[in-house]
Amino acid sequence: MAIALALAMPLLSTRLENAPMYARTYYRKMFPPPQYLPTPAPTVSFEIAPPQNEPDTIEEAASLGSLEEAPSTNTEVVLASVNVAEQSLEPSADDQTGSVQLVSPTTDVALNPTGQARQLTGLNHQWQTWNNCGPATITTYMSYFGRTETQVDGALFLKPNKDDKNVSPYQLAAYAQSVGMEAILRQGGSVEQLKQFISNDFPVLVETWLIHDGDGLGHYRLITGYNDDTGQFITSDSLSGPQYPVSYDQFDSDWRVFNRLYIVVFQPEQADLVAGIIGPDLQDQVMYDKLVAAANAEIEANPTDQIAYFNKGEALTLLERYEEAAAAFDQARKIGLHWRRLWYQFTPFEAYYATGRYQDVLDLANATIANSGGLEEAYYYKGLALHSLGQPGAEEALQDALDYNPNFAAAQVAMETLHGSVAGP
């Protein structure tokens, strides 16, 4: 009996430690947040700005079906012109491309062909603890290379505050590099490309949408195998198990929500092999142009496809075409953005801030904070918006961001700038 009790104590301790998080989750179920994030005010135009030398549509893409239009809100939009020379705070974009910049190999790289099926082995699967999908998945991934870090170790770096709702992809890539690995983050992947990575002995970490407990949320998965006979990927899923199958079609539908984002972790000597599989998408301009073209094809096929509008806005933001990006995000919000969407992706904040729409930034940040219980990135953008609107509370919001994650460099810089300890841009 004593031995059984001793073995049960760590599990009991973890459950007690996570009790406040469980309580907040059940509270939100009793008092659910609005289904959609706030829409722009009626004074904002929803007409997409003319494209600037966009590439031709690359292919037809299947949409996820029509969505009902979100209810309008009565939020007043305050428009302000952006004069960079006069701004003391500027948002700092996430490193969307990962911590390693690869170059195309100077000679042809011999790649293993894809076969009918392949399963990688040698991973130490970790079942995630409360809200610990990111640390669990990246440390499972690194175990493939013989690393022994656990999700507890990963969380100390990635989310010092257990209540932090999100670990961003660029943070996962940075963590892998911090322990001596290399990592690259790309978007616009494909089912065939994932199979090619697996065929060449690389698991791939992906960000997908997941319907869990009756609602949608972002979720990391590790692709470890595939089988063309069954039409399935095999995943190491921190919620569902070490060899959890998912059909190609369902996977791609869930993956599309995040612009088909993927992370490859590798040893330095494998750089040419990874670059050979990624191909032209090593170049940001090529990759983002392709994403815009893919989104345009999806919008043409289904004009009410909010995912396509959002993905287009994200790619345009990363191309620094902020006016067009804001217009695309306006369309996505008018159709209806899921209330959790800005837990994971922050380019709408960036685009609206860059176009002087600080009230939009503030409205979306406040809505995200209210429905998440707190999120470092939302507090960060709230602080920037309050400062730009000349309203009180900017310092408090930035401090909230740092309380959630003291390692959040952008908030550190913004706070220092606010205090005048570093020169503004």
FIMAR-654556 format. One record per residue (C-alpha): residue number from 1; z, y, x. Coordinates in nm, 4 decimals, always signed. Each point is the difference from the previous one (the first is absolute). Example, Ala and Ser with C-alpha at 12.3 -4.5 7.8 and 13.67 -1.06 7.14 Angstrom:
% FIMAR-654556
[node 1 [+0.7800 -0.4500 +1.2300]],
[node 2 [-0.0660 +0.3440 +0.1370]],
This chain:
% FIMAR-654556
[node 1 [+0.0000 +0.0000 +0.0000]],
[node 2 [+0.0907 +0.2413 +0.2805]],
[node 3 [-0.3314 -0.0691 +0.1761]],
[node 4 [-0.1968 +0.0599 -0.3203]],
[node 5 [+0.1869 +0.3245 -0.0595]],
[node 6 [-0.0690 +0.1167 +0.3555]],
[node 7 [-0.3705 -0.0723 -0.0393]],
[node 8 [-0.0103 +0.1870 -0.3295]],
[node 9 [+0.1743 +0.3117 +0.1286]],
[node 10 [-0.3058 +0.1693 +0.1616]],
[node 11 [-0.2014 -0.0440 -0.3200]],
[node 12 [+0.2875 +0.1296 -0.2124]],
[node 13 [+0.0479 +0.2953 +0.2351]],
[node 14 [-0.3686 +0.0896 -0.0222]],
[node 15 [+0.0038 -0.0160 -0.3793]],
[node 16 [+0.3076 +0.2217 -0.0200]],
[node 17 [-0.1531 +0.2456 +0.2469]],
[node 18 [-0.3157 +0.0206 -0.2098]],
[node 19 [+0.1846 +0.0317 -0.3323]],
[node 20 [-0.0575 +0.3790 -0.0318]],
[node 21 [-0.3766 -0.0492 +0.0453]],
[node 22 [-0.0058 -0.2740 -0.2643]],
[node 23 [+0.1973 +0.2257 -0.2347]],
[node 24 [-0.2488 +0.2857 +0.0386]],
[node 25 [-0.2886 -0.2375 -0.0665]],
[node 26 [+0.1538 -0.1260 -0.3225]],
[node 27 [+0.0804 +0.3575 -0.1012]],
[node 28 [-0.3689 +0.0904 +0.0373]],
[node 29 [-0.0893 -0.2975 -0.2179]],
[node 30 [+0.2323 +0.1296 -0.2698]],
[node 31 [-0.1312 +0.3559 +0.0374]],
[node 32 [-0.3538 -0.0403 +0.1341]],
[node 33 [-0.1738 +0.2974 +0.1629]],
[node 34 [-0.3171 +0.1500 -0.1483]],
[node 35 [-0.2895 -0.2423 +0.0327]],
[node 36 [-0.2116 +0.2491 +0.1916]],
[node 37 [+0.0521 +0.2712 +0.2581]],
[node 38 [-0.0464 +0.3621 -0.1152]],
[node 39 [-0.3562 +0.1101 -0.0660]],
[node 40 [-0.1404 +0.3333 +0.1210]],
[node 41 [+0.0245 +0.2957 -0.2360]],
[node 42 [-0.3026 +0.0613 -0.2267]],
[node 43 [-0.0963 +0.2998 +0.2141]],
[node 44 [-0.0940 -0.2332 +0.2858]],
[node 45 [-0.3672 -0.0992 -0.0017]],
[node 46 [-0.0740 -0.3725 -0.0044]],
[node 47 [-0.3560 +0.0382 +0.1194]],
[node 48 [-0.0506 -0.1649 +0.3356]],
[node 49 [-0.1270 +0.2369 +0.2670]],
[node 50 [-0.3550 -0.0655 +0.1243]],
[node 51 [-0.0090 -0.2590 +0.2773]],
[node 52 [-0.0486 +0.1156 +0.3567]],
[node 53 [-0.2622 -0.2302 +0.1530]],
[node 54 [+0.1650 -0.3110 -0.1398]],
[node 55 [-0.1642 -0.3300 +0.0991]],
[node 56 [-0.1939 -0.2037 -0.2543]],
[node 57 [+0.1906 -0.2410 -0.2196]],
[node 58 [+0.0511 -0.3215 +0.1946]],
[node 59 [+0.0521 -0.2528 -0.2790]],
[node 60 [+0.1133 -0.0501 -0.3560]],
[node 61 [+0.3706 -0.0762 -0.0203]],
[node 62 [+0.1880 -0.1576 -0.2891]],
[node 63 [+0.2496 +0.2250 -0.1726]],
[node 64 [+0.3363 -0.1021 -0.1441]],
[node 65 [-0.1005 +0.1069 -0.3477]],
[node 66 [+0.0516 +0.3104 -0.2071]],
[node 67 [+0.3319 +0.1760 -0.0142]],
[node 68 [+0.1273 +0.2088 -0.2854]],
[node 69 [+0.0251 +0.3711 +0.0672]],
[node 70 [+0.3430 +0.1117 +0.1079]],
[node 71 [+0.1895 +0.2427 -0.2209]],
[node 72 [-0.0319 +0.3610 +0.1114]],
[node 73 [+0.2967 +0.1905 +0.1336]],
[node 74 [+0.0745 +0.3660 -0.0467]],
[node 75 [+0.0542 +0.0680 +0.3678]],
[node 76 [-0.1212 +0.3367 +0.1175]],
[node 77 [-0.2081 -0.0172 +0.3164]],
[node 78 [+0.0622 +0.2764 +0.2505]],
[node 79 [-0.3062 +0.0521 +0.2155]],
[node 80 [+0.0401 +0.1644 +0.3373]],
[node 81 [-0.2431 +0.0665 +0.2782]],
[node 82 [+0.0651 -0.1785 +0.3262]],
[node 83 [+0.0085 +0.2163 +0.3082]],
[node 84 [+0.0812 -0.2393 +0.2800]],
[node 85 [+0.0825 +0.2804 +0.2386]],
[node 86 [+0.2777 +0.1164 -0.2315]],
[node 87 [+0.1483 -0.3401 -0.0845]],
[node 88 [+0.3179 -0.0931 +0.1814]],
[node 89 [-0.0054 -0.3584 -0.1264]],
[node 90 [-0.2952 -0.2354 -0.0216]],
[node 91 [-0.0060 -0.3594 -0.1183]],
[node 92 [-0.0390 -0.2587 +0.2708]],
[node 93 [-0.2431 -0.2728 -0.0985]],
[node 94 [+0.0958 -0.3633 +0.0429]],
[node 95 [-0.1796 -0.1735 +0.2844]],
[node 96 [-0.2280 -0.1860 -0.2373]],
[node 97 [-0.1917 -0.1728 +0.2781]],
[node 98 [+0.2928 -0.1705 +0.1671]],
[node 99 [+0.1452 +0.0390 +0.3454]],
[node 100 [-0.2924 -0.1407 +0.1997]],
[node 101 [-0.3475 +0.1505 +0.0307]],
[node 102 [-0.2454 -0.2764 +0.0877]],
[node 103 [-0.3515 +0.0511 +0.1306]],
[node 104 [-0.2974 -0.2213 -0.0693]],
[node 105 [-0.0420 -0.2733 +0.2619]],
[node 106 [-0.2598 +0.0796 +0.2667]],
[node 107 [-0.1263 -0.3583 -0.0130]],
[node 108 [-0.0465 -0.2440 -0.2848]],
[node 109 [+0.3202 -0.1746 -0.1016]],
[node 110 [-0.0167 -0.3682 -0.0860]],
[node 111 [+0.1549 -0.0409 -0.3447]],
[node 112 [+0.0864 -0.3289 -0.1629]],
[node 113 [-0.2091 -0.0520 -0.3140]],
[node 114 [+0.1732 -0.0262 -0.3349]],
[node 115 [+0.0180 -0.3500 -0.1413]],
[node 116 [+0.0874 -0.1339 -0.3428]],
[node 117 [+0.3743 +0.0208 +0.0591]],
[node 118 [+0.2565 +0.0956 +0.2623]],
[node 119 [+0.3802 +0.0152 +0.0095]],
[node 120 [+0.2001 +0.1649 +0.2786]],
[node 121 [+0.3406 -0.1419 +0.0883]],
[node 122 [+0.2965 +0.0887 +0.2194]],
[node 123 [+0.1482 +0.2785 -0.2126]],
[node 124 [+0.3682 +0.0356 -0.0829]],
[node 125 [-0.0121 +0.0969 -0.3681]],
[node 126 [+0.2669 +0.2433 -0.1173]],
[node 127 [+0.1039 +0.0317 -0.3628]],
[node 128 [+0.0593 +0.3678 -0.0536]],
[node 129 [+0.3397 +0.1407 -0.0814]],
[node 130 [+0.0309 +0.2861 -0.2491]],
[node 131 [-0.2993 +0.2361 +0.0207]],
[node 132 [-0.0795 -0.1205 +0.3526]],
[node 133 [-0.3605 -0.1118 -0.0344]],
[node 134 [-0.1315 +0.2049 +0.2946]],
[node 135 [+0.2541 -0.1093 +0.2644]],
[node 136 [-0.0146 -0.3624 -0.1189]],
[node 137 [-0.3799 -0.0156 +0.0112]],
[node 138 [-0.0519 +0.1713 +0.3360]],
[node 139 [+0.2649 -0.2126 +0.1731]],
[node 140 [-0.1477 -0.3153 -0.1542]],
[node 141 [-0.3326 +0.1166 +0.1420]],
[node 142 [+0.1413 +0.0622 +0.3485]],
[node 143 [+0.1593 -0.3460 +0.0050]],
[node 144 [-0.3559 -0.1355 +0.0252]],
[node 145 [-0.0044 +0.1445 +0.3530]],
[node 146 [+0.3394 -0.1468 +0.0884]],
[node 147 [+0.2082 +0.3057 -0.0872]],
[node 148 [+0.3501 -0.0710 -0.1294]],
[node 149 [+0.0815 +0.3235 -0.1868]],
[node 150 [+0.1261 -0.0445 -0.3556]],
[node 151 [-0.0416 +0.2224 -0.3034]],
[node 152 [+0.3464 +0.1395 +0.0763]],
[node 153 [-0.1246 +0.1168 +0.3405]],
[node 154 [-0.3140 +0.1434 -0.1562]],
[node 155 [+0.1925 +0.1876 -0.2670]],
[node 156 [+0.2143 +0.1767 +0.2602]],
[node 157 [-0.3185 +0.1633 +0.1299]],
[node 158 [-0.2021 +0.0263 -0.3204]],
[node 159 [+0.2554 +0.0908 -0.2683]],
[node 160 [+0.3488 +0.0832 +0.1265]],
[node 161 [+0.0913 +0.0875 -0.3600]],
[node 162 [-0.0168 -0.3184 -0.2081]],
[node 163 [-0.0793 +0.2050 -0.3099]],
[node 164 [-0.3250 +0.1269 +0.1559]],
[node 165 [-0.2642 -0.1220 -0.2456]],
[node 166 [-0.2956 -0.0173 +0.2360]],
[node 167 [-0.1014 -0.0828 +0.3539]],
[node 168 [-0.3453 +0.1421 +0.0707]],
[node 169 [-0.2730 -0.2011 +0.1753]],
[node 170 [-0.0092 +0.2325 +0.3002]],
[node 171 [+0.3734 -0.0651 +0.0473]],
[node 172 [-0.0619 -0.3754 +0.0086]],
[node 173 [-0.2680 +0.0485 +0.2664]],
[node 174 [+0.2327 +0.2245 +0.2000]],
[node 175 [+0.2793 -0.2577 -0.0190]],
[node 176 [-0.2255 -0.2749 +0.1339]],
[node 177 [-0.0938 +0.2207 +0.2935]],
[node 178 [+0.3631 +0.0909 +0.0646]],
[node 179 [+0.0711 -0.3629 +0.0947]],
[node 180 [-0.3017 -0.0352 +0.2278]],
[node 181 [-0.2730 -0.1105 -0.2409]],
[node 182 [-0.3162 +0.1883 -0.0921]],
[node 183 [-0.0951 +0.0820 -0.3587]],
[node 184 [-0.2837 +0.1718 -0.1797]],
[node 185 [-0.0160 +0.1184 -0.3602]],
[node 186 [-0.3312 +0.0250 -0.1854]],
[node 187 [-0.1230 +0.0367 -0.3573]],
[node 188 [-0.3077 -0.1270 -0.1780]],
[node 189 [+0.0422 -0.3638 +0.0973]],
[node 190 [-0.1732 -0.2875 -0.1758]],
[node 191 [+0.0707 -0.3590 -0.0950]],
[node 192 [-0.2546 -0.1202 +0.2561]],
[node 193 [+0.1550 +0.2119 +0.2740]],
[node 194 [+0.3450 -0.1453 -0.0701]],
[node 195 [-0.1457 -0.3493 +0.0271]],
[node 196 [-0.1545 +0.0947 +0.3337]],
[node 197 [+0.3356 +0.1201 +0.1323]],
[node 198 [+0.1635 -0.3265 -0.1076]],
[node 199 [-0.2825 -0.2005 +0.1586]],
[node 200 [+0.0704 +0.1791 +0.3271]],
[node 201 [+0.3750 -0.0712 -0.0143]],
[node 202 [+0.1269 +0.3334 -0.1338]],
[node 203 [+0.2231 +0.0175 -0.3073]],
[node 204 [-0.0546 +0.3273 -0.1863]],
[node 205 [+0.2599 +0.2158 -0.1747]],
[node 206 [-0.1274 +0.1646 -0.3188]],
[node 207 [+0.1405 +0.2406 -0.2584]],
[node 208 [-0.0643 -0.0987 -0.3610]],
[node 209 [+0.1077 +0.0764 -0.3539]],
[node 210 [+0.2296 -0.2530 -0.1639]],
[node 211 [+0.1102 -0.0481 -0.3580]],
[node 212 [+0.3642 -0.0992 +0.0367]],
[node 213 [+0.2673 -0.0218 -0.2643]],
[node 214 [-0.2315 +0.1570 -0.2565]],
[node 215 [-0.1125 +0.3034 +0.2006]],
[node 216 [-0.2206 +0.0937 +0.2932]],
[node 217 [+0.1054 +0.0750 +0.3551]],
[node 218 [-0.1372 -0.0008 +0.3546]],
[node 219 [+0.0499 -0.3169 +0.2026]],
[node 220 [-0.0838 -0.1157 +0.3521]],
[node 221 [-0.1453 -0.3459 +0.0531]],
[node 222 [-0.0978 -0.1889 +0.3132]],
[node 223 [-0.3316 -0.1852 -0.0215]],
[node 224 [+0.0346 -0.3236 +0.1972]],
[node 225 [-0.2813 -0.2173 -0.1330]],
[node 226 [-0.2872 -0.0433 -0.2424]],
[node 227 [-0.1814 -0.2779 -0.1836]],
[node 228 [-0.3498 +0.0533 -0.1356]],
[node 229 [+0.0166 -0.3252 -0.1978]],
[node 230 [+0.2827 +0.1394 -0.2135]],
[node 231 [-0.1061 +0.3659 +0.0403]],
[node 232 [+0.3456 +0.0996 +0.1215]],
[node 233 [+0.1818 +0.1766 +0.2789]],
[node 234 [+0.3260 -0.1507 +0.1231]],
[node 235 [+0.2678 +0.2621 +0.0540]],
[node 236 [+0.3437 +0.0226 +0.1498]],
[node 237 [+0.1560 +0.1957 -0.2843]],
[node 238 [+0.3566 +0.1210 +0.0463]],
[node 239 [+0.0609 -0.0280 -0.3756]],
[node 240 [-0.1975 -0.3132 -0.0878]],
[node 241 [+0.0049 -0.2294 +0.3015]],
[node 242 [-0.1505 -0.0941 +0.3372]],
[node 243 [-0.3255 -0.1508 -0.1313]],
[node 244 [-0.0603 +0.1857 -0.3226]],
[node 245 [-0.3600 -0.0250 -0.1277]],
[node 246 [-0.1882 +0.2849 -0.1670]],
[node 247 [-0.3608 -0.0070 -0.1195]],
[node 248 [-0.2552 +0.2126 +0.1823]],
[node 249 [-0.0787 +0.1944 -0.3181]],
[node 250 [+0.3626 +0.0737 -0.0910]],
[node 251 [+0.0820 +0.0885 +0.3572]],
[node 252 [-0.2899 +0.2439 +0.0343]],
[node 253 [+0.0900 +0.1637 -0.3313]],
[node 254 [+0.3594 +0.0520 +0.1164]],
[node 255 [-0.1116 +0.1071 +0.3486]],
[node 256 [-0.2423 +0.2625 -0.1310]],
[node 257 [+0.2916 +0.2090 -0.1273]],
[node 258 [+0.0811 +0.0830 +0.3638]],
[node 259 [-0.3602 +0.0535 +0.1117]],
[node 260 [+0.0019 -0.3516 +0.1485]],
[node 261 [+0.2413 +0.0934 +0.2790]],
[node 262 [+0.0809 -0.2481 +0.2749]],
[node 263 [+0.1950 -0.0185 +0.3269]],
[node 264 [-0.0832 -0.2284 +0.2908]],
[node 265 [+0.2672 -0.0702 +0.2621]],
[node 266 [-0.1221 -0.1384 +0.3320]],
[node 267 [+0.0592 -0.0335 +0.3732]],
[node 268 [-0.1583 +0.2669 +0.2273]],
[node 269 [-0.2431 -0.2517 +0.1482]],
[node 270 [-0.1347 -0.0743 -0.3510]],
[node 271 [-0.1172 +0.3578 -0.0613]],
[node 272 [-0.3730 -0.0712 +0.0425]],
[node 273 [+0.0182 -0.2912 -0.2426]],
[node 274 [+0.1735 +0.2117 -0.2653]],
[node 275 [-0.2472 +0.2846 +0.0537]],
[node 276 [-0.2917 -0.2394 -0.0338]],
[node 277 [+0.1214 -0.1137 -0.3421]],
[node 278 [+0.0735 +0.3518 -0.1267]],
[node 279 [-0.3386 +0.1288 +0.1148]],
[node 280 [-0.1223 +0.3489 -0.1016]],
[node 281 [+0.3197 +0.0668 -0.1979]],
[node 282 [+0.1731 +0.0661 +0.3315]],
[node 283 [-0.1375 +0.3527 -0.0420]],
[node 284 [+0.1996 +0.2010 -0.2543]],
[node 285 [-0.3009 +0.1984 -0.1224]],
[node 286 [-0.1988 -0.3166 -0.0669]],
[node 287 [+0.2924 -0.1695 -0.1739]],
[node 288 [+0.0910 +0.2924 -0.2262]],
[node 289 [-0.3631 +0.0739 -0.0880]],
[node 290 [-0.0338 -0.3638 -0.1056]],
[node 291 [+0.3134 +0.0272 -0.2138]],
[node 292 [-0.1339 +0.3099 -0.1763]],
[node 293 [-0.3294 -0.1781 -0.0678]],
[node 294 [+0.1785 -0.3085 -0.1351]],
[node 295 [+0.2151 +0.2155 -0.2291]],
[node 296 [-0.3080 +0.1858 -0.1261]],
[node 297 [-0.1621 -0.3330 -0.0890]],
[node 298 [+0.3106 -0.1067 -0.1915]],
[node 299 [+0.0187 +0.3335 -0.1824]],
[node 300 [-0.3658 -0.0266 -0.0983]],
[node 301 [+0.0671 -0.3475 -0.1378]],
[node 302 [+0.3141 +0.1121 -0.1839]],
[node 303 [+0.0650 +0.3757 -0.0372]],
[node 304 [+0.3590 -0.0679 -0.1140]],
[node 305 [+0.0946 -0.1953 +0.3133]],
[node 306 [+0.3068 +0.1874 +0.1250]],
[node 307 [+0.0325 -0.2291 +0.3020]],
[node 308 [-0.3472 +0.0973 +0.1192]],
[node 309 [+0.0737 +0.3707 -0.0451]],
[node 310 [+0.3262 -0.0374 +0.1905]],
[node 311 [-0.1658 -0.1942 +0.2824]],
[node 312 [-0.2715 +0.2635 +0.0215]],
[node 313 [+0.2614 +0.2743 +0.0183]],
[node 314 [+0.1844 -0.1830 +0.2754]],
[node 315 [-0.3116 -0.0467 +0.2134]],
[node 316 [-0.1049 +0.3625 -0.0517]],
[node 317 [+0.3471 +0.1175 +0.1008]],
[node 318 [-0.0211 -0.1961 +0.3225]],
[node 319 [-0.3412 +0.1590 +0.0577]],
[node 320 [+0.1739 +0.3382 -0.0526]],
[node 321 [-0.2234 +0.0785 -0.2998]],
[node 322 [+0.2999 +0.1194 -0.1947]],
[node 323 [-0.1626 +0.1815 -0.2940]],
[node 324 [-0.2075 -0.3062 -0.0896]],
[node 325 [+0.3016 -0.2218 +0.0539]],
[node 326 [+0.2154 +0.2093 -0.2331]],
[node 327 [-0.2712 -0.0163 -0.2664]],
[node 328 [-0.0124 -0.3800 +0.0298]],
[node 329 [+0.3784 -0.0243 -0.0247]],
[node 330 [-0.0122 +0.2263 -0.3072]],
[node 331 [-0.2317 -0.2502 -0.1673]],
[node 332 [+0.2249 -0.2918 +0.0907]],
[node 333 [+0.3040 +0.1809 -0.1416]],
[node 334 [-0.1828 +0.0940 -0.3176]],
[node 335 [-0.0887 -0.3651 -0.0606]],
[node 336 [+0.3527 -0.1102 +0.0929]],
[node 337 [+0.1766 -0.0775 +0.3285]],
[node 338 [+0.2667 -0.2696 -0.0091]],
[node 339 [+0.3486 +0.1451 +0.0398]],
[node 340 [+0.0583 -0.1890 +0.3268]],
[node 341 [-0.3301 +0.0991 +0.1636]],
[node 342 [+0.1418 +0.2731 +0.2231]],
[node 343 [+0.2725 -0.2266 +0.1315]],
[node 344 [-0.2676 -0.1366 +0.2312]],
[node 345 [-0.2820 +0.2523 +0.0480]],
[node 346 [+0.0436 +0.3677 +0.0802]],
[node 347 [-0.3500 +0.1418 +0.0401]],
[node 348 [+0.0184 +0.1811 -0.3385]],
[node 349 [+0.2904 +0.2040 +0.1367]],
[node 350 [-0.2074 +0.0809 +0.3065]],
[node 351 [-0.3136 +0.1000 -0.1900]],
[node 352 [+0.1858 +0.2191 -0.2490]],
[node 353 [+0.2009 +0.1643 +0.2760]],
[node 354 [-0.3131 +0.0717 +0.2049]],
[node 355 [-0.1663 +0.1648 -0.3015]],
[node 356 [+0.3012 +0.2157 -0.0791]],
[node 357 [+0.1030 -0.1888 -0.3129]],
[node 358 [+0.3667 -0.0036 +0.0911]],
[node 359 [+0.1198 -0.0378 -0.3587]],
[node 360 [-0.1972 -0.3233 -0.0296]],
[node 361 [+0.1679 -0.1217 +0.3177]],
[node 362 [+0.3403 +0.0911 -0.1424]],
[node 363 [-0.0665 -0.1578 -0.3412]],
[node 364 [-0.1147 -0.3284 +0.1517]],
[node 365 [+0.2848 -0.0043 +0.2515]],
[node 366 [+0.2604 +0.0623 -0.2703]],
[node 367 [-0.1483 -0.2700 -0.2236]],
[node 368 [-0.0051 -0.2491 +0.2872]],
[node 369 [+0.3573 +0.0797 +0.1014]],
[node 370 [+0.1148 -0.0379 -0.3606]],
[node 371 [-0.1668 -0.3374 -0.0510]],
[node 372 [+0.0842 -0.1455 +0.3420]],
[node 373 [+0.3568 +0.1153 +0.0456]],
[node 374 [-0.1111 +0.1585 +0.3254]],
[node 375 [-0.2849 -0.0280 +0.2468]],
[node 376 [-0.0166 +0.1680 +0.3401]],
[node 377 [-0.3657 +0.1036 -0.0278]],
[node 378 [+0.0503 +0.1500 -0.3460]],
[node 379 [+0.2970 +0.2036 +0.1238]],
[node 380 [-0.2057 +0.1114 +0.2993]],
[node 381 [-0.2882 +0.1311 -0.2098]],
[node 382 [+0.2450 +0.1527 -0.2449]],
[node 383 [+0.1497 +0.1955 +0.2888]],
[node 384 [-0.3410 +0.1243 +0.1117]],
[node 385 [-0.0958 +0.1018 -0.3538]],
[node 386 [+0.3255 +0.1855 -0.0658]],
[node 387 [-0.0364 +0.1884 +0.3261]],
[node 388 [-0.3611 +0.0953 -0.0760]],
[node 389 [+0.0903 +0.1118 -0.3529]],
[node 390 [+0.2829 +0.2135 +0.1370]],
[node 391 [+0.2553 -0.1952 -0.2010]],
[node 392 [+0.3444 -0.1106 +0.1202]],
[node 393 [+0.0790 -0.3587 +0.0898]],
[node 394 [-0.2532 -0.0730 +0.2754]],
[node 395 [+0.2635 -0.0739 +0.2626]],
[node 396 [+0.1955 -0.2234 -0.2374]],
[node 397 [-0.3134 -0.2000 -0.0844]],
[node 398 [-0.0889 -0.0479 +0.3662]],
[node 399 [+0.3561 -0.1082 +0.0715]],
[node 400 [-0.0258 -0.2537 -0.2824]],
[node 401 [-0.3139 -0.1368 +0.1689]],
[node 402 [+0.1864 -0.0363 +0.3285]],
[node 403 [+0.2993 -0.1571 -0.1733]],
[node 404 [-0.2326 -0.2716 -0.1287]],
[node 405 [-0.1608 -0.0493 +0.3398]],
[node 406 [+0.1307 +0.1821 +0.3088]],
[node 407 [-0.3083 -0.1314 +0.1869]],
[node 408 [-0.2396 +0.1925 -0.2286]],
[node 409 [-0.1653 +0.2169 +0.2668]],
[node 410 [-0.1933 +0.2268 -0.2389]],
[node 411 [+0.3202 +0.1018 -0.1789]],
[node 412 [+0.1732 +0.0571 +0.3332]],
[node 413 [-0.2776 +0.2366 +0.1102]],
[node 414 [-0.0011 +0.1791 -0.3365]],
[node 415 [+0.3763 +0.0519 +0.0141]],
[node 416 [-0.0205 +0.1343 +0.3554]],
[node 417 [-0.2822 +0.2316 -0.1018]],
[node 418 [+0.1979 +0.1209 -0.2998]],
[node 419 [+0.2874 +0.0839 +0.2308]],
[node 420 [-0.2353 +0.1793 +0.2371]],
[node 421 [+0.0745 -0.2281 +0.2929]],
[node 422 [-0.3710 -0.0742 +0.0442]],
[node 423 [-0.2951 +0.2266 -0.0606]],
[node 424 [-0.1975 -0.0496 -0.3177]],
[node 425 [-0.3748 -0.0629 +0.0135]],
